[in-house]
Amino acid sequence: MTDVGSAAPSAAGDYESLFPELWRKAYVVAYQVLGSQAQAEDAAQEAMAKAYSWWGRIRKSPHGWVAKTAYTQAIDIARRQVRHREVLGADDPERPSRDPRVEDRMDLTAAIERLPRRQREVIVLRYLADQSEADTASALGMRVTTVRKHAQRGLATLGGHLATQVREV
């Protein structure tokens, strides 16, 4: 006879119980990149749909995976926005007005994208997804000291990229 209390919950049950928490994390990451509630919701929804389809592989450590996926979805949306602005001519009356906050986000996003992969992953999880060093280390399969090293180097590089852009303006 099997003890019902010790049975592992189903994959769908795990997903359903973690959905609100994972959705918030995906939304926060996407909003920090995009600055738009509607677009952040779209990116979070896409990340959660992907999480559902990959649940069997990611369910042991879904937080970091969802944060990285939401970031990637947000970057895709941001790139489409830039292309859309480029397609619309400067004299086009339907061209969206330039919001300096959006431009700042795009500059930061571009700087993050130029980081080496591990630094970028650590920066996204630690600072955009607001994960602890331990959670970031667990999600990325590395030691906490390695997370600290990548965070320190990534932030230093980001500071250099952004300082250069400020001087150019």
C-alpha positions, 0 to 999 in steps of 0.5 A: 500500500502506498502512502498518499502523502509521500507521492510526488505531485504531478507535473501539472500540479507543480506548474499550477501551484507555482504559476502565480509566483513564476508569472510575477517573476516573468512579468517583473523581468519583462517590465524592467526591460520593456517599461510597458505593462501590456508588453510585459504581460505578453512576454510573461505569457509567452515565457509561461507557455514555454515553461509549461511545454518544458515543465518536465525538464525545468520543474526542479529549478523553474525560477531561473529558467522562467526569468531567463525566458521572460528576458529573452521574450522581452528582448524580442519584443524590444527588437521588434519595436526598434525595427518598427520605428526604423520602418516608419519614416522620421516624417511619418505622423504615426511614428511613436514619439521617443520616450527617453525612458524607453531609450534608456532601457534600450541602451541598458538592454543593448549593453546587457546583450553585449556581456558574455553569456554567463555574466548576462545570465547572472545579471538578469537573474540577480538584478532583473529577476531579483534572485538571491546569489544562492538561487542564481547559483542553483539555477545556473549550476555554479557556485555562489562565489562564481555568481559573485565573480560574474556579477562583479565583472558584469556590473563593471562592464555595464558601467563602462558601456553606459558611461561611454554612451553618456559621454557620447550624448 
